[in-house]
C-alpha cells in the first residue's frame, strides 16, 4: 500500500499533526491533568486510528523512521500511548490510582516508535532481561519542543539498554530530520562530539528518575555504553519483527489492544 507522504512543517493548525502526516489529525477528550483525558488520532476520512499500529514505522529512507511523541521536552506529566485501550490513545499514566508526573521535567522530547514491541516472553542474550511489553522508546535531542501527538521523521543515532525493575527498556537516541543540527549528526560518536554531556545526561536522568518514589536506581547493559546507530537499528528491526508476530497472532497479546 502507499504510505502517506511526508509534509513540510507549516504553521500550527489546531488538532492537526502537521509535520509528518498531514492526513492524520488529533482530537482531545476530557481535560488535561484529569484521568479522563485522551488524545485520539483520526485519518483523513475521520476514522479513528491507532498511533501504535496504524502509523508506519519505516519512511523509505535508510536510518530514518517515524516516531510519535507523547511528552514534550521540559514538561512533567507522564503521558503515554495506552497500549491496553481501544485504538491506543495518549493518556496520562496512572499508578496506584494517581496520575503520574515526573518529579522534574524531562529535558528531551520523549515518545515511541510505532509498530514496535519489546516482547516480555523473550530474554535478551546480552542483558539476560526480557522486554517491558511496550513499544520502543525514543529520546529526541533536537532544539524544538515537539507537541504531544506529533509524528516526526527522525534520524536514529544510537541507543541505551536501560534495565528497569529487571526488564529491558531500550532508549533510542534520535534527532528530528528537520532539526538544524541533524545534518551534523550521523552516529552516536557525533552526539558526543557535537552535543557534549547529552548522552550522559540522558543516562543519568533515566537512572535516577524513579528514586523519589523510593525505587532503586535503574541500570544499563553493555557496560552502560551508548550503542551505535547500527545496533539501534538492529534493535528496532527485532522489535518490529516482534510486533508483527504480536499482531499476527503468533504471540499471546495478554491485555494489549490490537487491531
N, C-alpha and C positions, 0 to 999 in steps of 0.2 A: 504494500500500500504506500501511497505517497504521504510523506510526513509534512506537517505544516512548515512553511518556510519561515526562517528567522527574520524578524523585523528590526530595523534600526531603532535606537532609543528615540522616543518622542516625548513631548510634554505630557505630564501626568493627566490621565483621564480617570475619573472616579470608577473604581471597581475593575479596571482592566489591567491585564498583565501585558504591558506594552512591549517589554524588551525582547522576549524570545518567541512568544506565540501570540500574535495579535488576535487569533481566533478564540483564545481562552480568556475567560473573564472570571472575576471573583464576586461573591455575594456574601455578606456577613449576616449572621443571625445572632440575636442577643447582644448584650453589652460587653465590650472588652473588660476583662477583670472579673467576670462572673462565670460560674460553672456552665451556663447555657451558651456561652459564646462559641460560635463556629464560623470558620471561613471556608466557604464551599466554592467549587470550581465548576464552570459550565463551558461547553463548547459553543461554536458559532450558532448552532441550532437552538441553544438554550437548554440542552440536555446536560444533566449533572454528570461529571466525570470524576474519576479518582486520580488525584495527583500522584499516587504511588503506582498505579497500574496502567493508566492511560497516557501519561506523558512519556514519550520515548526517551530512553537513556542516551542513545547514540545520535550524533549530529551529522555523521558522514565525514567529519574532519578528524584526522588522526590525533588522538590525545585530547580532544575537545568533547565534552559531554554536557548534557543538560542537567542542571541542578535546580532544585526547588528550595527556596529559602523560607524558613519558619521563624527565625529570630533575627531581627536587625541588630547590627552592631551597636554597642553602648546601651542596650536595654536589658531588663532583668526578668520579665515574665518568661517562664519555660513553656514555650509553645511547641507543638509537635503534630505531625500528621497522626491522626487517630487510627492506628492500624486495625483496631478491632471494631470500628464503627462503619456502617454502610457508607460507601463512597469515600471514606478516609478523609474527612475534612480536617483542617487545622483546628486544634483546641488547646487550651491550657492544661498542662499535665496536673493531675490530682494525686496527692499522696496522703494517705490516712485521712481522707475526707477534706483536705485543704488544698486550695490552689497553690501550685508550686512556683516559686520565684527563686532565681539565683540570689545568693546573698550579696553579690556585687555584680555589676554589669559585665557582660561578655564583650570582649574588645574586637571581635571579628563577626562578620555575617555567618550565620550558622544554619545549616539545612541538611538536606538529604539528596541522595541520587535516586531518582525513580527507577523502578524495575530492577532493584537490587534487594537482597535479603541475606542477613547473616544467620545461617542455619544453626539452631541450637542443638541439632542432632549430630552435628559433625564437629569432631575435635581437631583443632588445628595442629599440624605436626610440630611446629616450632614452639608455639606458646603453650601447648597442651590444654588449651581452653576452647570451649565451644562458643558458637556465635550467640549474640544477645537477642535474637528474634526480632530485629528491627532492620529497616533499610540502612545502607551505609551512610554515615555522617560525612558532611563536608564543611570545612572551615575555610571561608573565603577571605583573603587577606588584602583585598583592594581598598581603595580610599573612600568609596561611597557607601553610605548606609543603604542597604537594599530593603525595600518594603516587604513586609510579611506577605507571603504568597508569590513573590517574584520568581519567575522562571528565567534562568540565565544560562547562556553558554559559558562554560568555564574551562580553563586550561588546567589540567591535572599536573601537579608539581611534585608530590610526594605523599607520604603517609606515616602516621604514628600508630603503633599497635597497642592501644590502651587496654588494660585489663581492669575491669570494674566488677568487683564482687565475684571474681572467678570467671567472668565472661569476657570474651574478646569483643572489643568495640572499636573498630578501625576509625581513625580520624584522618580523613584525606584532606590534604592541604592543596588549595587551588586558588586561582585568581580569575576574575571575570575577564573574558576575552576583550571587552571594550574598555577595560581599565587602562589608564595611561602607562602603567608600569608593566603590563602584560607582555609587551614585545621584548622586554629585557629579561624575563624570567622563563627559562625553558626546563629547568630541573631543580632538584632540591638544593644543590650547591649554589645556585644563583640566588635563592632566597636568603641563604646565609650571607652571601656576599653583598647583595643589594639591600637587604632588609635585616641588618644585624639585630639579634635579640628576638625576632618574631617566632622562630621555631621554639626556642627555649621558653618564650612567653606562653605559647600555646600549650606546651608540655606541662609547665608548672601550673597554669590556670586549671587545666583538667586534672592534674594531680591533686590539687588542694580543694576544689570547689565544693566537695561534699562534707568536708571536715567540720564546718559549723553545725552540722546536724548530728555530730558525734560519729560519723562514718570514718573508716580508715582512709589513708592516702591511697589513691589509685596508683597502679603500677604500669610499666610499659615493657613490652617484649623487645627482643632484638637489642639487648643492652641499652635500651632507651633511645636508640638512634632513630632519626627520621629517615625512612627508607626512600629510595629514589622514585622517579616518575614511572620507570618501567615496572617496579614492584607494585606501585599503587595501581597501575592499570591492570596488572595481573589479579590483584585483589578484587577490583571492580568486575573483571571478566568472570572470576569464580563466583562472586555473589550474584551476578546477573544470571549465571547458569543455575544457581540455587533458586533464584526467583522463578525461573522458567519451570523448574521441576515443581515448585510450590503451586503455581497457578495451573500447571498441567495435571495436578492431582497425584503426582508421584511422591509427594511428601505430605505428611499429616499437617494440616493447617492449624490444628488446635482451635483457638478462639479468634484467629485472624480473619478479617473480612476480605474475600476475594471476589472477583467479577463473576 
